[in-house]
Amino acid sequence: MQRYFVPEAQMDERSVTLEGDDARHAAAVMRAKPGDRFVACNGSGRDVVARIASVDKHKVQADIIEELAVSAEMSWKVDVAQSLPKGDKLETVIQKGTEAGAAAFLPFLSRRTVVQYDERKEAKRIERWRKIAKEAAEQSHRSVVPRIEAVSSWKVLLQKFAEYDLALLCYEEEGRSGIGLKDALTAFRREREPGNPASPSVLVVVGPEGGFAPEEAEAALAAGAKPVGLGRRILRTETAALYALACLAYESGELGGNNDA
Protein backbone atom coordinates (compact mmCIF):
# COMPACT_ATOMS: atom_id res chain seq x y z
CA MET A 1 0.00 0.00 0.00
CA GLN A 2 1.39 3.40 -0.97
CA ARG A 3 2.58 5.54 1.95
CA TYR A 4 2.58 9.34 2.20
CA PHE A 5 3.88 11.71 4.87
CA VAL A 6 1.55 14.65 5.30
CA PRO A 7 1.69 17.76 7.53
CA GLU A 8 -0.36 17.43 10.69
CA ALA A 9 -2.59 20.25 9.45
CA GLN A 10 -3.71 17.96 6.60
CA MET A 11 -4.71 15.09 8.88
CA ASP A 12 -7.47 15.35 11.48
CA GLU A 13 -9.37 12.66 13.36
CA ARG A 14 -11.46 11.63 10.37
CA SER A 15 -9.82 12.67 7.13
CA VAL A 16 -6.56 13.19 5.24
CA THR A 17 -5.75 15.59 2.40
CA LEU A 18 -2.88 15.12 -0.05
CA GLU A 19 -1.64 18.22 -1.80
CA GLY A 20 1.24 19.32 -4.04
CA ASP A 21 3.69 16.62 -5.13
CA ASP A 22 1.87 13.93 -3.14
CA ALA A 23 -1.44 14.66 -4.89
CA ARG A 24 0.24 14.68 -8.29
CA HIS A 25 1.99 11.40 -7.48
CA ALA A 26 -1.26 9.76 -6.39
CA ALA A 27 -3.19 11.01 -9.42
CA ALA A 28 -0.60 10.72 -12.20
CA VAL A 29 1.79 7.97 -11.08
CA MET A 30 -0.40 5.71 -8.95
CA ARG A 31 -3.52 6.50 -11.02
CA ALA A 32 -5.52 6.56 -7.80
CA LYS A 33 -9.31 6.60 -7.92
CA PRO A 34 -12.11 6.87 -5.35
CA GLY A 35 -12.17 3.80 -3.17
CA ASP A 36 -8.42 3.18 -3.33
CA ARG A 37 -6.52 3.08 -0.05
CA PHE A 38 -3.18 4.43 1.10
CA VAL A 39 -1.25 4.86 4.36
CA ALA A 40 -0.83 8.40 5.67
CA CYS A 41 1.73 9.36 8.33
CA ASN A 42 1.90 12.67 10.17
CA GLY A 43 5.64 12.28 10.82
CA SER A 44 5.14 12.15 14.59
CA GLY A 45 4.24 8.50 14.93
CA ARG A 46 0.60 8.46 13.83
CA ASP A 47 -0.06 6.14 10.87
CA VAL A 48 -3.51 5.59 9.39
CA VAL A 49 -5.17 3.81 6.49
CA ALA A 50 -7.23 6.20 4.40
CA ARG A 51 -9.79 5.54 1.65
CA ILE A 52 -9.93 8.05 -1.21
CA ALA A 53 -13.16 10.01 -1.58
CA SER A 54 -12.09 12.31 -4.43
CA VAL A 55 -8.95 12.80 -6.48
CA ASP A 56 -7.39 15.23 -8.93
CA LYS A 57 -3.81 16.31 -9.63
CA HIS A 58 -4.03 19.17 -7.11
CA LYS A 59 -5.80 17.57 -4.15
CA VAL A 60 -6.76 14.13 -2.90
CA GLN A 61 -9.42 13.86 -0.19
CA ALA A 62 -9.61 10.66 1.83
CA ASP A 63 -11.44 9.29 4.86
CA ILE A 64 -9.52 7.61 7.70
CA ILE A 65 -10.76 4.05 8.15
CA GLU A 66 -8.09 2.53 10.42
CA GLU A 67 -5.40 3.56 12.90
CA LEU A 68 -2.16 1.60 12.62
CA ALA A 69 -0.18 0.71 15.75
CA VAL A 70 2.88 -0.90 14.12
CA SER A 71 6.04 1.21 14.14
CA ALA A 72 9.14 0.62 12.02
CA GLU A 73 11.36 2.90 14.10
CA MET A 74 14.54 1.73 15.82
CA SER A 75 14.29 1.23 19.56
CA TRP A 76 17.46 3.33 19.91
CA LYS A 77 17.48 6.92 18.67
CA VAL A 78 20.52 7.12 16.41
CA ASP A 79 21.57 10.39 14.74
CA VAL A 80 24.30 10.63 12.11
CA ALA A 81 26.73 13.55 11.96
CA GLN A 82 28.43 13.41 8.57
CA SER A 83 31.23 15.66 7.39
CA LEU A 84 30.27 16.97 3.95
CA PRO A 85 31.60 14.53 1.34
CA LYS A 86 32.25 15.21 -2.33
CA GLY A 87 29.59 15.03 -5.03
CA ASP A 88 26.24 13.50 -4.15
CA LYS A 89 27.58 11.10 -1.51
CA LEU A 90 25.60 12.77 1.26
CA GLU A 91 22.42 12.05 -0.68
CA THR A 92 23.37 8.37 -0.56
CA VAL A 93 24.05 8.56 3.17
CA ILE A 94 20.67 10.20 3.79
CA GLN A 95 18.73 7.83 1.55
CA LYS A 96 20.29 4.61 2.80
CA GLY A 97 20.67 5.89 6.36
CA THR A 98 16.94 6.65 6.44
CA GLU A 99 16.21 3.10 5.31
CA ALA A 100 18.57 1.82 8.03
CA GLY A 101 16.70 3.76 10.74
CA ALA A 102 18.63 6.99 11.42
CA ALA A 103 16.57 9.57 13.33
CA ALA A 104 18.45 12.66 12.09
CA PHE A 105 21.36 13.81 9.95
CA LEU A 106 23.74 16.56 11.05
CA PRO A 107 26.06 17.62 8.18
CA PHE A 108 29.16 19.53 9.27
CA LEU A 109 32.46 20.97 8.06
CA SER A 110 35.76 19.61 9.39
CA ARG A 111 39.43 20.36 8.75
CA ARG A 112 39.86 17.87 5.91
CA THR A 113 36.49 18.49 4.23
CA VAL A 114 37.25 18.56 0.51
CA VAL A 115 33.98 19.94 -0.89
CA GLN A 116 33.75 23.70 -1.33
CA TYR A 117 30.80 24.72 0.82
CA ASP A 118 28.59 27.43 -0.66
CA GLU A 119 26.33 28.94 2.00
CA ARG A 120 24.20 30.63 -0.68
CA LYS A 121 23.12 27.23 -1.98
CA GLU A 122 22.44 25.77 1.47
CA ALA A 123 18.66 26.26 1.54
CA LYS A 124 18.21 24.54 -1.83
CA ARG A 125 20.48 21.64 -0.86
CA ILE A 126 18.73 21.12 2.47
CA GLU A 127 15.37 21.13 0.70
CA ARG A 128 16.64 18.39 -1.62
CA TRP A 129 18.10 16.38 1.29
CA ARG A 130 14.78 16.57 3.13
CA LYS A 131 12.91 15.40 0.05
CA ILE A 132 15.27 12.43 -0.26
CA ALA A 133 14.71 11.57 3.43
CA LYS A 134 10.93 11.81 3.01
CA GLU A 135 10.88 9.56 -0.06
CA ALA A 136 13.20 7.03 1.60
CA ALA A 137 11.03 7.01 4.74
CA GLU A 138 7.94 6.35 2.63
CA GLN A 139 9.67 3.58 0.68
CA SER A 140 10.93 1.86 3.85
CA HIS A 141 7.56 2.19 5.63
CA ARG A 142 8.83 4.34 8.45
CA SER A 143 6.56 6.41 10.70
CA VAL A 144 8.94 9.35 11.06
CA VAL A 145 10.93 11.35 8.52
CA PRO A 146 14.50 11.90 9.77
CA ARG A 147 15.40 15.47 10.69
CA ILE A 148 17.96 17.18 8.44
CA GLU A 149 19.85 19.95 10.21
CA ALA A 150 21.67 22.89 8.64
CA VAL A 151 25.38 22.47 7.94
CA SER A 152 27.39 23.38 11.05
CA SER A 153 31.03 23.88 11.94
CA TRP A 154 33.06 21.27 13.82
CA LYS A 155 33.12 23.56 16.86
CA VAL A 156 29.32 23.82 16.93
CA LEU A 157 28.93 20.05 16.49
CA LEU A 158 31.23 19.37 19.46
CA GLN A 159 28.85 21.32 21.69
CA LYS A 160 26.02 18.93 20.78
CA PHE A 161 27.78 15.80 22.03
CA ALA A 162 26.50 16.41 25.57
CA GLU A 163 22.90 16.08 24.33
CA TYR A 164 23.39 12.34 23.70
CA ASP A 165 23.77 9.33 25.98
CA LEU A 166 26.60 8.16 23.74
CA ALA A 167 28.62 9.94 21.04
CA LEU A 168 30.73 7.67 18.82
CA LEU A 169 33.56 9.10 16.74
CA CYS A 170 34.35 6.78 13.84
CA TYR A 171 38.14 7.03 13.77
CA GLU A 172 40.37 4.74 11.73
CA GLU A 173 43.26 4.98 14.21
CA GLU A 174 41.11 3.21 16.80
CA GLY A 175 40.42 0.45 14.29
CA ARG A 176 44.15 -0.11 13.83
CA SER A 177 44.64 -0.31 17.60
CA GLY A 178 41.78 -2.76 18.04
CA ILE A 179 39.39 -0.48 19.93
CA GLY A 180 36.14 -1.17 18.15
CA LEU A 181 32.47 -0.26 18.23
CA LYS A 182 31.60 -3.40 20.17
CA ASP A 183 34.00 -2.39 22.96
CA ALA A 184 32.34 1.03 23.30
CA LEU A 185 28.85 -0.47 23.34
CA THR A 186 29.82 -3.07 25.93
CA ALA A 187 31.21 -0.35 28.18
CA PHE A 188 28.12 1.78 27.57
CA ARG A 189 25.82 -1.04 28.66
CA ARG A 190 27.92 -1.67 31.76
CA GLU A 191 27.89 2.00 32.78
CA ARG A 192 24.25 2.65 31.92
CA GLU A 193 21.86 2.63 34.86
CA PRO A 194 20.51 -0.93 35.26
CA GLY A 195 16.87 -1.23 34.30
CA ASN A 196 16.74 2.18 32.65
CA PRO A 197 13.68 1.86 30.37
CA ALA A 198 14.44 4.90 28.23
CA SER A 199 15.73 4.31 24.72
CA PRO A 200 19.32 5.56 24.53
CA SER A 201 20.23 8.39 22.18
CA VAL A 202 23.38 7.81 20.13
CA LEU A 203 25.32 10.12 17.83
CA VAL A 204 27.51 8.53 15.14
CA VAL A 205 30.15 10.99 13.89
CA VAL A 206 31.79 10.32 10.52
CA GLY A 207 34.64 12.30 9.03
CA PRO A 208 35.36 13.35 5.42
CA GLU A 209 37.30 11.48 2.73
CA GLY A 210 40.63 12.22 4.46
CA GLY A 211 39.38 11.29 7.93
CA PHE A 212 39.70 13.33 11.10
CA ALA A 213 42.84 15.25 11.98
CA PRO A 214 44.46 14.08 15.26
CA GLU A 215 43.57 17.36 16.99
CA GLU A 216 39.93 16.89 15.99
CA ALA A 217 39.91 13.44 17.56
CA GLU A 218 41.40 14.93 20.72
CA ALA A 219 38.75 17.65 20.79
CA ALA A 220 36.01 15.05 20.33
CA LEU A 221 37.39 13.00 23.21
CA ALA A 222 37.47 16.11 25.42
CA ALA A 223 33.83 16.80 24.46
CA GLY A 224 32.81 13.34 25.65
CA ALA A 225 32.90 11.25 22.48
CA LYS A 226 34.15 7.66 22.36
CA PRO A 227 36.59 7.17 19.45
CA VAL A 228 35.91 3.77 17.87
CA GLY A 229 37.07 1.73 14.90
CA LEU A 230 34.71 0.02 12.47
CA GLY A 231 36.78 -3.08 11.87
CA ARG A 232 40.15 -3.73 10.28
CA ARG A 233 39.34 -2.19 6.93
CA ILE A 234 39.21 1.46 5.90
CA LEU A 235 35.68 2.34 4.85
CA ARG A 236 34.63 5.10 2.48
CA THR A 237 33.00 8.05 4.22
CA GLU A 238 29.62 7.22 2.66
CA THR A 239 29.91 3.61 3.91
CA ALA A 240 30.93 4.25 7.52
CA ALA A 241 27.63 5.63 8.80
CA LEU A 242 25.63 2.83 7.19
CA TYR A 243 27.98 0.23 8.64
CA ALA A 244 27.60 1.75 12.11
CA LEU A 245 23.80 1.95 11.79
CA ALA A 246 23.64 -1.74 10.93
CA CYS A 247 25.79 -2.58 13.96
CA LEU A 248 23.60 -0.46 16.24
CA ALA A 249 20.42 -2.03 14.85
CA TYR A 250 21.84 -5.42 15.80
CA GLU A 251 22.99 -4.23 19.21
CA SER A 252 19.58 -2.74 19.99
CA GLY A 253 17.92 -6.11 19.38
CA GLU A 254 16.11 -5.05 16.23
CA LEU A 255 17.49 -8.02 14.30
CA GLY A 256 16.43 -10.54 16.92
CA GLY A 257 17.47 -11.58 20.38
CA ASN A 258 17.02 -9.56 23.54
CA ASN A 259 19.65 -6.82 23.41
CA ASP A 260 17.54 -3.83 24.44
CA ALA A 261 19.47 -1.47 26.71
Beta strands, then each sheet from edge to edge (+ up, - down):
strand 1: 3-5
strand 2: 15-19
strand 3: 37-41
strand 4: 47-55
strand 5: 59-68
strand 6: 77-83
strand 7: 104-109
strand 8: 147-148
strand 9: 152-153
strand 10: 166-170
strand 11: 201-206
strand 12: 226-228
sheet 1: 1+ 3+ 4- 5+ 2-
sheet 2: 8+ 7+ 6+ 11+ 10+ 12+
sheet 3: 8+ 7+ 9+
end
